[in-house]
Amino acid sequence: MSAKERVLNVLSDQPVDKTPATCFTQVGIVEAMQKVGAQWPEAHSDPNKMAVLGASLNRLVGLESVRIPFCLTVEAEAIGCKVDMGTINRQPSIRGPAFESPSLAEIGTEFLDKGRIPVVLEAIRILKKENIDAPIIVGITGPFTLSGHLIETERLVKMMKTKPTEVETLLDKVTDASIAYVEKIAEAGADVITVNEPSAAPELIDPLSFRSTIKSRLQYLANNIKIKKVLHICGASLPIVGDMAECGFDAISIEDKVDIAKAKEAIKSGAAGRPAGGFRTGGGFGGGFGGGFGGPRLGMGGSAKSVKIAGNVSTAKTLFTGKPEEVKEEAIKALKAGTDLLAPACGIAPGSPLENIKALVEARNEYQK
């Protein structure tokens, strides 16, 4: 079975010969950049270098994924945020919001032609032509996290209590913008979309707020992604794992802070009986798409019990500062716990040694001969 088939089969709830050793999050590491001649920050803005770097860990150590881009600032920049493009070992970051308040947020269809969105789409097309034996995985910023980028996360969180209607309207606009973007990503030839929603972590947003405000937007977004899809939320996400599983994604990506066995139990239990909330208040995508959603709920998720788990080898510790033997030990622990897709717990730190990524793949090969 090919690496691409292996990953896509798991996401389709089909049998595989072995657990994929893959990555749904950031894959740019300095050692690989230097080996393939595609370095940050240039690889963020050059489609050829983005494609080369996105495929680097597959080509160098056999990681079963090709993954772009390498940050969560692409959409925010295209909509109007100020962005610091970082350095060879530091990712781009938001340096200024696009709007002073949710009421001023207008997102037209032209954002799809701005900033680095065309770069990402061209990189997908380049990778598609190369016919690499690995799925092309493209990351996007989740609606809540992107909304925080647009008006500042601290302001967004405060306004959830003081001006909830304005926040709901902004989330509707951003969700629709995200849907427009994922349609372009799918058209370009991606195999999988990862929705990264770090600002929805329980350490930042309590589970009740996740259920009442964020969950239904993720459901609506998932319903409109027509290729395979994965939801990644950072941190100690166990309190919302049942909700994540009900959002309609093919897999959820969890960090090492989450026990895989407990996550599987939470998926079986689901979030039944808990208030889901989530009412659409806006009237479409910044005037560009209009119409709104047909009904009070933004979207309903799929069957939680068929959702797969991706994870969860520590990126902050083991992959970054550990030794290959420690990586193998943690990877085998995840395999024994029943992870469906062996993967880093979060985005790989750019300073991580290449030999540690290789060790992750080797652990799978040695454990499942």
C-alpha positions in Angstrom: 0.0 0.0 0.0 1.3 3.4 -0.9 1.8 6.1 1.7 -0.9 8.3 0.1 -3.3 5.4 0.1 -2.5 4.6 3.7 -3.3 8.1 5.0 -6.4 8.6 2.9 -7.7 5.1 3.7 -7.6 5.8 7.4 -9.4 9.1 6.9 -12.0 7.2 4.9 -12.4 4.6 7.6 -10.9 1.9 5.3 -8.4 -0.8 6.2 -4.6 -0.2 6.0 -1.5 -2.4 6.2 0.0 -0.2 8.9 -0.6 3.0 10.8 0.5 6.0 8.8 3.5 8.0 10.1 2.4 11.5 9.0 2.0 15.1 9.9 -1.1 17.4 9.6 0.7 20.4 11.1 3.7 22.5 10.4 6.7 20.6 8.8 9.3 23.3 8.1 12.6 22.6 10.0 15.9 24.4 9.6 17.9 21.3 8.9 15.6 20.3 6.1 15.5 23.9 4.7 19.3 23.8 4.4 19.4 20.4 2.7 16.7 21.2 0.1 17.6 24.8 -0.5 14.3 26.3 0.5 14.5 28.4 3.6 12.2 30.7 5.6 11.2 33.4 5.2 11.5 33.1 1.4 9.6 29.8 1.3 6.5 31.5 2.7 6.2 33.7 -0.4 7.7 31.7 -3.2 5.5 28.8 -4.5 8.4 26.7 -5.8 10.3 27.0 -2.5 7.1 26.4 -0.5 6.4 23.2 -2.5 10.0 22.0 -2.1 10.0 22.6 1.7 6.5 21.2 2.1 7.7 17.9 0.6 11.1 17.9 2.3 10.4 15.6 5.3 8.8 13.1 2.9 11.8 13.1 0.6 14.4 13.2 3.3 13.1 10.8 6.0 9.9 9.2 4.5 7.3 11.1 6.5 4.0 10.2 4.9 2.8 13.7 4.1 3.5 16.8 2.1 2.3 19.8 4.1 2.0 23.5 3.4 2.0 26.4 4.4 4.1 26.8 7.5 2.2 29.4 9.5 -1.3 30.6 10.4 -1.0 34.1 9.0 -1.9 33.6 5.3 -5.6 34.4 5.5 -5.2 37.2 8.0 -2.6 38.9 5.9 -4.8 38.7 2.8 -7.7 40.2 4.7 -5.6 43.1 6.0 -3.5 42.2 9.1 0.1 43.4 9.5 2.4 40.4 9.5 6.0 39.9 10.6 7.5 37.4 8.1 9.9 35.9 10.7 13.3 34.5 10.1 14.8 31.1 9.1 13.9 29.7 12.6 10.9 31.8 13.5 7.4 31.6 11.9 5.5 34.6 10.6 3.3 36.3 13.3 0.5 38.8 13.4 1.7 42.3 14.2 -1.5 44.3 13.8 -5.2 43.6 13.4 -7.1 44.3 10.2 -10.1 45.9 12.0 -10.7 47.9 15.1 -13.9 46.1 16.0 -16.1 43.3 14.6 -18.7 45.8 13.4 -16.1 47.3 10.9 -15.1 43.9 9.5 -15.9 43.5 5.8 -14.4 40.6 3.9 -14.9 40.7 0.1 -14.1 37.9 -2.3 -11.0 39.8 -3.5 -9.1 38.6 -0.5 -8.6 35.3 -2.3 -6.3 37.1 -4.8 -4.2 39.0 -2.2 -1.1 38.3 -0.1 0.1 34.7 -0.1 -3.1 32.9 -0.9 -2.1 32.7 -4.6 1.3 31.4 -3.5 -0.3 28.6 -1.5 -2.6 27.7 -4.4 0.3 27.6 -6.9 2.4 25.5 -4.6 -0.5 23.0 -4.4 -0.6 22.8 -8.2 3.2 22.3 -8.4 3.1 19.5 -5.9 0.2 17.9 -7.7 2.2 17.7 -10.9 5.1 16.0 -9.1 2.9 13.1 -8.2 4.6 12.4 -4.9 3.5 9.3 -3.0 2.1 11.2 0.0 -1.1 13.2 0.5 -0.9 16.9 -0.1 -2.1 18.4 3.2 -2.9 22.1 3.4 -3.5 23.9 6.6 -5.9 26.8 7.2 -6.7 29.0 10.2 -9.9 28.1 12.0 -12.7 30.6 12.1 -12.3 31.6 15.8 -8.5 31.9 15.6 -8.7 33.9 12.4 -11.3 36.2 13.9 -8.9 36.8 16.8 -6.2 37.7 14.3 -8.5 40.2 12.6 -9.5 42.2 15.7 -7.0 40.9 18.3 -7.6 37.7 20.3 -7.9 39.4 23.7 -10.5 41.8 22.4 -12.4 39.0 20.7 -12.5 37.0 24.0 -13.7 40.0 26.0 -16.4 40.8 23.4 -17.8 37.3 23.6 -19.2 38.4 27.0 -19.8 42.1 26.3 -21.0 42.1 22.7 -21.8 38.5 21.7 -23.9 39.4 18.7 -21.1 41.3 17.1 -18.7 38.4 17.7 -21.3 35.9 16.2 -21.6 38.1 13.1 -17.8 38.3 12.7 -17.5 34.5 13.1 -20.2 34.0 10.3 -18.3 36.3 7.9 -15.0 34.6 8.7 -16.5 31.1 8.4 -17.8 32.0 4.9 -14.5 33.4 3.9 -12.8 30.2 5.1 -15.3 28.1 3.0 -14.4 30.2 -0.1 -10.7 29.6 0.6 -11.1 25.8 1.1 -12.9 25.6 -2.2 -9.9 27.1 -4.0 -7.6 24.7 -2.1 -9.6 21.7 -3.2 -9.7 22.9 -6.8 -6.0 23.3 -6.8 -5.5 19.6 -6.0 -5.1 19.2 -2.3 -5.9 15.8 -0.7 -6.5 16.9 2.9 -7.3 20.2 4.7 -6.2 20.7 8.3 -8.3 23.3 10.2 -6.0 24.7 12.9 -7.9 26.3 15.8 -5.4 26.9 18.5 -7.3 29.8 20.1 -10.1 27.4 20.9 -8.0 25.4 23.3 -9.6 24.9 26.7 -6.7 26.9 28.3 -8.0 30.0 26.4 -11.8 29.3 25.9 -13.9 27.4 28.4 -15.7 24.3 27.0 -19.2 25.8 27.3 -18.1 28.8 25.2 -16.6 26.4 22.7 -19.9 24.5 22.4 -22.1 27.7 22.3 -20.0 29.8 19.9 -17.3 27.9 18.0 -18.5 24.3 17.5 -21.3 25.0 15.1 -19.0 27.2 12.9 -16.6 24.3 12.7 -19.4 22.0 11.8 -20.6 24.3 9.0 -17.0 24.6 7.8 -16.5 20.8 7.8 -19.8 20.3 5.9 -18.4 22.5 3.2 -15.0 20.9 2.8 -15.4 18.4 0.1 -12.1 16.6 0.5 -10.6 14.8 3.6 -10.4 17.1 6.6 -8.7 17.1 10.0 -9.3 19.4 13.0 -6.4 20.4 15.2 -6.8 22.1 18.5 -3.8 22.7 20.7 -3.4 22.1 24.4 -5.2 20.0 26.9 -8.2 19.5 24.7 -9.7 16.4 26.5 -12.7 18.4 27.9 -13.8 19.2 24.3 -12.6 16.1 22.5 -16.2 14.8 22.3 -17.3 18.0 20.8 -14.4 18.0 18.4 -15.4 14.6 17.2 -18.9 15.8 16.5 -17.7 18.7 14.2 -17.8 16.5 11.1 -14.1 16.0 10.4 -12.5 12.7 9.4 -9.9 13.0 12.2 -9.0 15.1 15.1 -5.4 16.0 15.9 -4.5 16.1 19.6 -1.4 17.1 21.6 0.6 15.0 24.0 -1.3 16.6 26.9 -4.2 14.4 25.9 -4.3 10.7 26.8 -5.2 8.8 23.7 -7.2 6.1 25.5 -9.2 8.8 27.3 -9.7 10.6 24.0 -11.1 7.5 22.4 -13.5 7.0 25.3 -14.6 10.7 25.0 -15.3 10.1 21.3 -17.4 7.1 22.1 -19.3 9.1 24.8 -19.6 12.1 22.6 -21.1 15.4 23.7 -24.7 14.2 23.9 -26.9 16.2 26.1 -24.6 19.2 26.2 -25.9 22.5 24.8 -24.4 22.9 21.3 -25.6 26.4 20.7 -24.3 28.3 17.6 -26.8 30.5 15.8 -26.1 32.3 12.7 -26.6 36.1 13.1 -24.9 37.5 10.0 -26.0 37.8 6.4 -23.2 36.4 4.4 -19.6 36.8 3.4 -19.0 40.5 3.8 -21.6 41.4 1.2 -19.7 39.3 -1.4 -21.6 36.0 -1.0 -24.9 37.1 0.7 -27.8 34.9 1.5 -26.8 33.4 4.8 -27.3 29.8 5.9 -30.7 28.2 5.6 -31.7 27.7 9.2 -30.7 28.8 12.7 -27.9 26.3 13.1 -24.7 26.8 11.2 -24.1 23.1 10.6 -24.4 19.6 11.9 -21.5 17.3 12.3 -21.0 13.7 11.2 -20.8 10.5 13.2 -18.4 11.0 16.1 -17.7 7.3 16.5 -16.0 7.0 13.1 -13.6 9.9 13.8 -10.0 9.0 13.8 -7.3 10.3 16.2 -4.0 11.8 14.9 -1.1 12.3 17.3 0.6 12.7 19.6 4.4 12.7 19.9 5.4 15.8 21.8 6.7 18.6 19.6 7.7 20.9 22.4 9.9 18.4 24.2 10.5 15.0 22.5 10.8 15.9 18.9 12.5 19.2 19.6 15.0 18.4 22.3 14.8 14.7 22.8 17.0 11.9 21.4 15.9 9.6 18.6 15.4 6.7 21.2 13.1 8.9 23.2 11.1 9.8 20.0 10.7 6.1 19.3 9.6 5.3 22.8 6.9 8.0 22.7 5.8 7.0 19.2 5.4 3.4 20.2 3.5 4.4 23.3 1.1 6.3 21.0 0.8 3.3 18.7 0.1 1.0 21.6 -2.6 3.4 22.9 -4.3 3.2 19.6 -3.6 6.3 17.6 -5.0 6.0 14.1 -2.4 8.3 12.6 1.0 8.5 14.2 1.9 12.2 14.0 3.5 15.1 15.9 1.4 16.5 18.6 1.5 20.0 17.1 3.5 22.0 14.6 7.1 20.8 14.4 9.5 23.3 16.0 11.8 24.6 13.3 14.9 23.8 15.4 13.9 20.1 15.6 16.6 17.6 14.5 15.9 15.8 11.3 17.0 12.5 12.9 14.1 12.9 15.3 11.5 13.0 12.5 13.2 10.0 11.0 13.0 8.2 14.3 9.2 8.7 14.3 8.9 7.0 11.0 11.3 4.2 12.0 9.3 3.6 15.2 6.3 2.8 13.2 8.2 0.6 10.8 9.9 -1.3 13.7 6.7 -1.7 15.7 4.5 -2.7 12.7 6.8 -4.8 10.5 
